[in-house]
Amino acid sequence: MVLTISNKGWVVIPAELRKKYNLHAGSEVVIVDYGGVLAIIRAAKYPVKQGRGFLAGVSSASTDLKKDRKLEKKRDARLANE
């Protein structure tokens, strides 16, 4: 699907896509640049609230780092005793 940008910078989203993604007059969208690829994404009404729990169950980087440091210390101690 090819769209044309107007002299004001406007782009018309075809009706079939507006219906499919429930976009209507007043809908807010965000244009995101993914390294040369532009994407139109619906703007989150409550981004903090909607993002809550998004990373549930994923260990934190600091916890992983602490585990790695413990393993390194054990390895270093073992190598020093050899």
N, C-alpha and C positions, 0 to 999 in steps of 0.2 A: 504494500500500500504506500503510495507516494503522496505526500502532503506538500503544499506550497506555503511558504511563509509570506505574509502580507508585508507591505512597506512599513506597517506599524509593529511588525514582529509577531503578529498573531498567527496561530495555527488552529484550524478547525478540526476538532476530533469528530470523526464520522459518527452518525447516529447509532449505527449498530454497536460500536464500541462503547458509546456513552450508555446505552441500554445494558450491555453486558456487564459493565463495571459500575452501574448505578450512579453515573455522573450526571448532574443536572445543573442548571443555572445556580450559581452560588457555591458549588462544590469547590473545595480547595484542594489543589494538587501541588506537588513539589517536583521540580525538574532536577534530576540527579545526573551528574557526569561520571560515568564508570570508565574512566580512561579512554575517552573517545567515543563512548556509546552513551547517548542521552536516553534517559528513562523518565516517564511521567508516572508518578506515584501519588496515590491519594494521601493527603496530609492527615496525620493522626490528630484527632480532636484533643485527646488527653495523653500526650506521649509518655509522661512519667507513669501515669496510672496503667496505661496499656503495656508498658515495658516491665512492670513489676512482675517478678517471678520468671522473667525470660531466661535467666541463667541458673535457675534452680537446679540443683543436682550437679552442677559443674564446680569442681574444686577451684579454689582461688589460686592465683599465680604465686602468692606468698607461701601458701601451704605446700604447693609443689616444690618450690625453691627450698623450703626447709627440709623436705624429705630428701631432695637431691644432695643437699649439703651434708646430711647425716650419712648418706651412702658414701659420699666422697671421703668423709673423715674415717669411716670404717675401712675403706679401701686403702687410704693413705697409711693408717695404722698397721694394717695387714702387710703392706709392702715394706714398711719400715722395719718390721720384725723378721722379714725374710733374709 
